[in-house]
């Protein structure tokens, strides 16, 4: 145990990190190692106080999230060499780990996860019950159907790990100061910070909140309500067990998913930790209302074995030697949960130079990788790869304390639940963020959750099997979505798109700002285009539609999950560039209805005197008009690729506007459609989606977005120079369009793509999104593959649920968009539908 240094040491720093758990110390280590001078970490009591010191210390390569796998992999590789680098032992054991499948559905889940592991370098295998028994001979095999095996997994001593990272941080020049309590934070007009402490004030260029379950208290100092909550997690340690002591090699870590517990060897005994159901688990809710008690640091809660007894009994059935063991220690301590168990990592919208790395339910395995990820972002000005799922800005004002508590309770209880594609979780819903149509539509459809909003996935008709019925194969929504697809292709449909992020930009420099922000040209007054914000390295940070409503006044629209992610980026550009422009977030005030299909014009024309003809209201034009005397901003654009308009209006006008449209469309057979049908329609048209075909892992050229990137425009937009270099060097991979010959399962995205080459069949790429094409009556997917395998006609294979299905690269799109069909018809050609 090392001596503390209760002094500030300096009054200025580049970066002040608040919190000395493994995550904060890892960030200090990585920033200092990368050469950043003046890194100061402040800890209120001692390093590892809070959740770190009592963690069970599990490390695993496994994660269902594609890029979170990279975080896990980096952490493990770092921990393997940390002792050699710092001279500090870390107590790292790597006996591997096995997830146990004891139901057929769980075996499907393992196959689903395996197809997402194939294009990653980390080792992961689906193993037989015989192999499970060979690796863990003390297991009762009665229920074991399969195992998911990661050979490099294991566990590490959290205290030793943090001390090794601390030694490394100091070695490279970081200052770790404790006990030093942060008492207040003051933001200055130039974007820097005054950090008030019990020992004086430090001025900092940026601050990073890594304060664990104190993170909320730190956030409150600057008016933020971080959605984190402490959960009681218990695990027990047994005395020596003769059968364990007699083993020649250490047992792998076992995760019994149906039993909802983990179990590993601890010296010559066992360590066992369960995740109780949401009804039984315990939250420390008083800390949310009253703050963490002063002086709490290395204390524990009182254990409650009664609460976990059913899990102990399940574990004794699975590992019978546990019955004979004596419990020598019970740990019951706080770990921090966010609503979805994922941490919040990155810069925070609305506050300059304030970063967070908080809400870690699995801080030990995330610490190394997140320290590196955040360090790279801070130093390079952009994230090293895409991790929007941990963006702190995925939460907003709608994330109340009640919501956080309900979701944390659910997430803890669902730790080992089967994770399906298109997963929905229902605790805490609906939030205050419902569209104007929610009450009207909620009983007619299956709702999905998007950034706090409820949005229809698909609609019910008499005879349908209603409700949420998740599956790895086609399920109850499959037929109804086909019906909605047909509705839009043959008649006219209406969809609620209110969850879109919607911003207004205006000011003297608004045109100049957008010219610098976007790779596309700035649209003329009355026009709309699709534009991309790129990072300095030329990656796709965001995709928005941009409309110039009046001279110098714009409406920007982005996807629901990107709202504050994009807003933060734009606000930062305005501030750093000194632009005379302002941006206003209109997301919650504005409703959006989209009307699409061959009869869309016919229906809407009944509600207005404005001429909606093709000659008068062209594709990608926007204008203000009245429909049934309701003011709307109408844009002629549709993500369906069919004739359609998006109608932006006041949220309180949603019901009268929707009712008027539905009434007007009776003769045309108008009906509702949801986001599942929208996805099928956009994929058939070859439309890319941000977060799938493009994100911070991809550049717009490989994503096939050349038409939206104007390298020859005068403005030096962000990423322009990098993109010129990428073009000069040539692409290594390209997005291709595949048909896949499947049976009762369809591609979703992130599946492995295989190629049967001369030597052997190998993984050469991955899908990004996919679905069943109701038009072609077969599966369809986008995928990234090497340039040399990207030609039309190339035969490939897509892995789905453990089986490789034949796939063929085809010319995109499968179905031409309505504006293209009209253009070809005018030329006398017959377009394909």
N, C-alpha and C positions, 0 to 999 in steps of 0.2 A: 504494500500500500504506500503510495507516494505522498510526499509532503505537499500541502497546498501552498499557493502563493497569493495571499489576499492583497493584491495591489493591481492598479490599472496598468502600470508600466509606461503608458503613453496616453496622450490626449487626442490623438488623431489616428484613424485607421482607414484603409481602403474598404475592408469588409469586416463587420462585426457580426459574429455568429452567437445567437442567444440560446444556450442549452448544451450541456456536456454529456449527452447520451451518445450511443455509438453512431447515430446519424450525423449529429453536429460535429463530432470529433473526426469522422470520416471526411466531411466537407472541408474542415480545416486542413487535414492531411493532404487532400487532393489539390486544393487551391495553392497551398504552400509548395507542394512538389512541382506544380506546373509553373512556379516562378512568381506568383503574385506576392508582392511585398505587403507588409502591414495587415496581416490577417490576425484578428483578435477574437478569441472565443471567451465568452463569459458564462460561468456556471454558478448558480445561486448557492449550491451546497458543495457537492463533490462529484467528480466524473462518475458516470453510470447511475447516479441517483435517479429515481423515477422508475421507469419500466426496464431499463437495460439490465441492471445487475441481477434481477431475479428471472430473466427470460429463460425459456427451456433451450434456446440456442440452436434450433433446428436449421439446417441448411439444405436447400434442394434446387436442382436444376429445373424442376417442373414448374410451369405456370401456364394456364390456358391463354394468357395474353401474349401475343406474338412478340412484341418488343420488351415486355417485362421478362421474358425468357433471357434476353440479353443482360438485363440488370442482374438476374440471379447468376448467370454464367460468369459475369465479370466479378461479382462478389466472391464466388468460390475460387476463381483463379487468383484473385488478390490474396485471399486468406491462406492459400497454399504457400505463397512465397513471403508472407509478411514477417514471419519469424526470422527468416534469413536476412531480410532487409533491415529490420529494426533491432535484432538481438533479443526481442521479447517473446517468450513462449506464448502461444495462443490457444493451446489445448484443442487442436482441430482433429477430429476423427472423421474418416470417410469410409464407413462400412457399406455405403449405398443405402437406398430406401426402396420399399415396395408398397405401392398402393394396392389394397386388396379389393377385388371384385367378387361379390357373393350373390349378385343377381344378373340376369341376362341384360337388363337395361344398362347396368354398370359396365358390362363388357362392351356394349355399344359405345358408351361414353369413352372408354379407353381407346377404342378404334378411332373414334372421332378426334381424340387428342393426339393419337399417333400420326394421323395424316397431317396434323399441324406441326409435328416435330420433325418430319422427314426433311424439310428444307432448312433446318437449323443444325448447327454443328454439334450440339450437345447430345450425349448418348442417352437414349431412352428406348426401352424394349417392352413389348407385350410378351409376357412369359406364361408358361403353362403351370398348372397346380404342382406338377412334379418339380419344376424348377424353383417354385416358391418354397416348397418344403426343403429342398436341398439347401437353399440360402438361409432359411429360418426353420431349423428342425424342431423347434419347440412349439410350433403352431398346430392347433387343431384344424385339420384340413377338411372337415365335413362340409363346410359351406363355400370353400374357396373354388371359384371358377376360373380365375386368371389373376395375374398381377401386372402392374405397370412398374417397371424396374428402372431406376436411375442409379447406375453404379457409382457415380461421383458424389452422391449425396451423403449427408451425415449430420454432425452437430459440432458446435464450437463453444468454448467457454466465453460468454459475453463480456465478463469483466476483463479477462486477459486480452481479448480482441480489442476492446476499447483502449486499454493501456498501451497496446502495441501501436495502434493508430495514433495515439497521443504522442508516443515516443517519436514516431515518424513525422508527425506534424511539427514538433519542436525541432527535430533534426533539419527540417527544410525552412525553418524560420518563423513559424506561426507562434503566437503567444496564447497560452491557455491559462486563464486567470480564474481562480475560485478560492474561497467563496466570495462571489461578487454578485449581488442581486440587482437586476435591472428594475428601476422604480418608475421610469417614465420614458416615453419616446416623443420627440418633437421633430416634425418634418420642417425643413427650412425652404424658403422660396426657390432656392437654386436646386432643389431635389435631394440635397444631402440631409443627414440626420444628426440630431443631438441625442445621444443615448445617456440618459441619467441613471446613475448607479449609486449604491450606498457609499462608494469611494470617490465619487466625482463624475465628471461628464467626459464622454468620448465623442468626438465628431467623426462621422462615418460617411463614406460615399454611398454605401448600401448596407442594409441590415438583412440578416437571414434568421427567421424564426424557426428554430429546431428544438423547441421547448417541450416536446412530448405532451403530457397531459396538462402542462402549464401554458401550452400554446394559445389556448383560449384567453387566458388572463393577459398575455402579451398582446394579442389582437385587440382586446378591449381598450388598451391604452391609445389606440389610434382609430377607435370607432368601428372595428370589424368584429363580426360574430363568427369566428371559425367553427364550422360544424364538426367538432370532435367531442368525444365523450368517453370517459373511462369505463372499462368493462372489468368485472372480477374474473380473472382466469386462474383456475386451480390446477396444480399437478401434484402427483405424489411420487416419492422416491422410496424404494424398498431397501431392506437390508440385503446382505449377501444371500444369493440363492445357489445352492450347490450345483444345479444343472447349468446355470449360467457360468459359474466359476470354472466348470470342467471344459467349457468350449475352447477350441484352439484359436478361433478367430472371432472378432467382435460381430455381434448380430446386426443385420441391417435394421434401419428404422422402419417400423411398421405403421401404416396408416389404414386402419379399418374404417372404411368410409361409411358403411351401413351402421357400424357401431359408434361412429362419430368420435373416435379417439386416435391419438398417436401413442406409440410405445417404443422406447429405445433402451439399449443397455446403458446403465450408469455404473461404472466400475464393475463389480461382480453382482450387482442387482439390476433392477429395472426402474425406469422412469415412465410414468403413465400420465397422460393429460387428455381430458375429454373436452368437447365443446357441447355444452348443454343446449337443450331446445330453447326456443325464444320464450316459452312460458316459464322455464326453470332458471335460466341464466339471470345474472344480477348486474345491473348498471349502478354506477356511483353517481346517481342523479343529483345528489346534494352539491357535488362539486361544480355542476353546471350552474346552479342557481347562486351558490354562495362562494364559488371559487375553491381552489385547492387549499386545504388547511395550512396555515403558516407552519413551516418547520417540517412538513412532510417531505421525506427524501428517500431514506432506505428502510421505510417501514412496510409492513405487510398488513393485509386485512386478516380478520379472524377466519380460519378455515371452516368449511361447512361440508363435511363428508356426506351428510344425508342428501345434500343436493345432487351429488354425483354418484350416489350408490348404484343406481341402475346401470350406469356406464362402467363402474368397477365390475359389476356382475357380468356384463357383456364381455369385458376384457378377460375376465377369468375363464369364461367359456372358450374364448379364442386362444388364449395363452394359459393353459391349465396350471402351469407351475406358479402362476401368480397367486393361486389360492393359498399356497403354503408360505407365502412371503410375509414378513412383518413390514409395516409402514414405519419408516424412521423419520420421514420429513414430509410435511404437507405445505406447499407454497400456495398462497392466495394473494395475488398482487394485481395492481391496476395495469391494464394495457389500453392504449388509445385506439378507439375505432372512429372511422369516418362512416357516413351512411352506407357506403358500398364496400367497406374494408380496404379500399385502395387509398394510398396516401395522397396528400396534396403537395405537389412539388413544382416550384417555378415562381416566376414573378406574379404579383397579385394585381389584378385590374383595379384601377381607381386610386392607387397609392404608388407614388413614384419610388423606385429603388427599394421596394419592400418585397422580399422573397420569402417563401416558406418551404419547409420540408417537414411536414407534420402529418398526423393521422396514421402512423405506421402500426398496423396490426401485426406485421411481421418485420419488425425493425432490424433484426440481426441479419437475415438474408438480403434485405434491401439496402442495408447501410453502405456497403462497399460500392455497389453499382450506382446507387443514387448520389453518393458523394461525388463520383466521377462525372455522372451525367450533369449534375447541377454545376459543378466546377467548369466543365466544358462550355455550358450555356453562358455562364457569367463571363467567361474569358473571351468567347468567340462571338457573342451577340446573337446566337441562335442555338436551338437545341441540337445535339449531335444526331438524334434520330427522333422519330415521332412517338410521343407518349401522351397523346391528348387525354387518355383515360385517367391520368394522374394530374391533369391540369387543375390547379386550385380554382380556376374560373369556371369549372363545370357546375359549381354551386353559385347561388345568388341570393337575393333578398327573400326569395320564396322558401329558402332552407331554414325553417324555424327550429327552435330547440325541440319542440314536440316531434317534428319530422325526423330530426337527427336521432333522437332517442328511439323512435319506432323502428327506423331503418337499422340502427346499430344492433338492436335486439334481434331483428330478423336476420341480419348478416351474420351475427355470431352463431345463431341457431342453424343457419344454412351453410356453415363452414364446409360441410362434407356432403351437401346435397348434390344430386345429379345436375350437371350444368348442360342444358339443352341449347341448340341454336334458337334464336329468336326468344331468348328467355325473358320472362316478365316476373317481377316481384311486386307484391301488392301492399305491403305495409306502408303506412304514412300517406296513402293516396286517397283522394286527390289532394294536391296542395292547393294553395290559393290561386295557383297559376292555371286556371281553366279558361278555355276560349269561350266566347259568347254563346257558342252552340253546344257546349258540353251537356247541359241539362236536357236539351232537346234530343241529342244523339246517343247518350250513354246507354240506354236500354236496347238500342237497335244494333249495337256493334261490339266487337272485341277491341277494347282500347289498349293502346301502347303508351309507354311513358317516355317522354323526350324532354330532357332538361327541365323537369318540373311540370311539363304540360301533359295533358291527356290528349291523345290523337287517335282517331279511328284507324285500326289495322285492316279490318274487313267487316262487312255488314251481314246481318242475319236475314234469312227469308224463311217462311214456313217450311218445315221439313229438314232444316239444317241442324246439325249437332252443334249447339252453341257453346260459348265459354272458351277458356284457355286450356287447350289440350296439347301440351308440348310433346314433341317426338323428334327422333333423329331421322325419321322418314316422313313422307307426306302424311298430313294429318287433317283434322276437320276443316281447316281453312282452304284446302287445296281446290275443291270444287267451286266454292263461293268466289274465290279470287279470280278463277277463270271466267265466271259469270260477269264480274265487274270489269275485267279486261275487255270482254266482248261488248259490254255496255259503252265503254269509251271509244272503242274502235268502230262501232256500228251506229251508235246513237249519240248520247251526250251524258256526261257524268259531272258530279260536283264533289269536290274534296276540300276539307278544312285544312288549310296550311298556316293557321295562325301561329304555330310555334316558330316559324322563321324568325331569325334575328333581323331587326329592321332599324336602320340608322338614317338620320338626316345629317348631311354635311353641307355647310354653307360658309361664306366669308370671302374676303377679297382674294385670298390665295387658294380657294377651294379647287380650282381647275389645276393649278400648279401642283398642289398636294396630291391629287388623284393621279396626275401624270407621273409623279415620282413613285407613288405607291403601287400602281398597277402596270403589268406588262402589256396590256391592251391600250388602244387609244381611248381618250375620254369621249364618251358619246355626245352627240350634238343635243341641243335642247329638243325635247320631245322624243328622244330615242333611248334605247336600252341596249346594253351588251353584257356579255359574260366576261369577267375580268379576274385575273389571278394576282395575288400578292405573293411575291417570291422572297426567299431569304437571301442574305448576301451570297451564299454559296449556290444560289440558283435552284433551291428546292421549292416545292409548292406549299407556302404557308397557309393559304386560304383561297377559296373560290367564292366570288360574290357576283350578283347581278347589279349593275350600276345603271341608274336612270338619271338623266338631267331633266328635272321637272321644269325649272325656270332657269334663266341665265345664272350660273354660279351656285344653283341649289340642287342638291343631288339626294336621291334615295338609294341606299345600299342595302342589299338583302343577302343574308347568309343562312346556312343550315342551323337548325335549333341547337345542336350540340356545340356550335362554334361561336355563338353570340359574344360572350365576354372574352373568349380567346382572341377573336378578331378585333373587338373593340379596344382591348389593351394594346395591341400592336399598332393600331391606327393612332390612338392617343399618344403613344410614345413617339411616333413619327412626327406628329404635330408639334409636340413639345421640343424634341431634339432638333427638329429642322427649323424651329421658330416661325412656323407658318401662321399667317393670320386667317385661321379657319377654326370652326368649332364643329364638334360632332355630338349629336343628341341621340340617345338610345330610345327608340319608339316601340320597342318590342311588345311591351305589356299593354300599350294603349291601342295598338292597331290589330285588327283582325284581317285575315286573308282568306278569300275563297277562290278556288280555281274552277273554272267551267271549261270542260274539254270534250272534244268529239266532233264529228261532222256536222251536227246540228247546233253547235255552240253559238254560232253567229245568229242563227234563226231565233233561238230562245232569247238571247240578250237584246236583239234588235227590237223585240216587243216592249222592252222596258225603257227605251230611250229614243229621243228624236235625233241623236247624233248618228251620223252615217258610219256604220261598222263594216261597210263593204271592204273588200281587199284593196281596192284602189284608194279608198279614203283612210283606212286604218290598217297600215301594213304590218307585217311581221316585225317584231322588235321595235315597235313604236309604243309610246306611253302618253296618256293624256288624262286630264281630269274631266269627269263627266258625271251625270246623274242617272242612276238606274232606279226606276220607280221612286224618283225624287230623293234618293239617298246618294250623298256625295261619295264617289269612289275615285281612286287613282287606278286606272285600268292599264295594264301592260299586256301587249299581245305576245305572250310567251307561254309555253307549257312544258313541264318536265316529262309529259306523256309523249311529246313529239307530234301530237295531233293538233288540229285547229283549237285554239284555246286562249283564254285571258286569265290573268291573275288580277283579282280585284281587292285593292287595299282600302280599308275603311276604318271608321271608328269602331272599337270593340263593341260598343253598345248598339251599333247598327247591324251586328251580325245576324241576329234572328230575323228582323224584318227583311234584310237583303236576301238571306237564304230562302225565306218563305216566298218572297216575290219571284225569285228565280225558279223555285220548284213549281210554283203555280203556273208560271209562264211556259214551262217545259212539259206540261201534261201531255199535249198532243204529240210531242216528239219522244215521249217515253223516258223522260229524264229520271235519273236515279243517283244514289250516292255511290262513291267508291273510296277505298282506303289506301293506305301507304303500301300494302303488299302488292296490290294491282299496279300502283304507280311505279314500284320498283321493276316489275315485269315489263311494263311499257317502256321505261327508260333504258333497260338493258337491251331490249329488241332494237331500239333506235341507236344503240352504241353510245349513249350518253354516259360520261364518266361521273363518278361521285367522289366528292372530297371525303377523305378518311378511308377510302377503299382503293380506287385507281390512282389517286394522287394524295400526297401528304408531304410531310417533311423528310420522307425517305425517298421521294421521287422527284425527278425534274420534269418540266412540262414537255420536253421534246420526246423523252422515252414514253411519256404517258399519252402521246398523240394529241397534244394540245397546241400544235404549231399555229393553227388558225387564230388563236387568241393571244399569241405572243408576237409583238411588233418590234423586232430587233432593230428595225430601221427607223423607228420614231426618234424624234430629236431628244426627247427627255431621257435623262440617264436614270431609268427606274432601278429600284433595288434589285440586285441579282443579274442585271444586264450583262456586265462584264464576265461574270462567272458563266453565264449561259453561252456567250460567244465562244469561250474556251471549251465548254462541253461540246458545242457543235463542231468546233475545229478538230478536237481529238476524236470525235465519232462516238456513237453510242455503243454500249456493251450489251444492252438488253432492250427489249421493246414490249409494249403492251400489245397483246394479240387477243383475237376474238375467236372463241371456240364453241363448236357444238360438241356435246358429250352424250354418248349412247348409254343411258342409265336405265335403271328399273324403277324402284319405288323411292329413290333418294336423289336429291338434287344438290349441286354445288352451292355453297354459301359464301365462300371466300376463305383464303388462307390455307387451302388444301395443297398438298404436294402435287406437282406436275412431273411426270416421268417420261423418259425417252428411251426407246429400245435401240441403243446404238450398236456398233459392231462388236464391242467387247462385252457389254452387259447393260441391263436396264438400270438407269440412274435417275436420281431426282435432279431436274435442271431448272426448276422454277416453282412458282406458286400462283394459284388463282387469287384474285382480289375480291370479286363478287360473282354471284351466279344465281340462277333461278330456273324454273321451268318456263320455256317459251310456249305460251298458249297458242301463238300464231303458227309456229313451226311444229308444235307438238313434240318437242324434245328439249333436253337441258341445254343451257347456254351459260357461258362464263367468260369473264375477262381474266387474263393471266399474263404475268411477266415471264418471258423466256429469253435465252441468249439470241442475239441478232441472227446468228447463223441458222437458228431453228425457227425463225419468225415468218417464213414465207407462207402465203396462202396455199393450202393443200397439205401442209406438213402434218403428219400423223404423230400424235402424242397420247399420253394416258393421264387421266385425273384420278387420284386416289380418293375414294369415298367409303367410309366405314370399313376400312381394311381391305377393300377390293379396288383393283385398277380397272377403270372403264375407258374404252377407246374414245379419243377426242381428235377433232380435225380443226385446223385453223381455217376459218372462212373469211371471205371479204366482208368487212363491216359497212353498214349495219345490216342486220337481218331484215329489218323493215325500214323503208325510207320515211323520213319525217314528212309531215303534211306540206310544209313550205317547199320542200324539194320535189315532192310529187306534183304540186301545182306548177312549179317551174318547168318540169319535164313535159307536162301536159300541154303547156303553152307552146312548147317547141314541137309538139306533135308526137312525142315519144310516149310509150306506155310504161309507166313506172311500176316497180314491184311493191306490193303491200305485204 
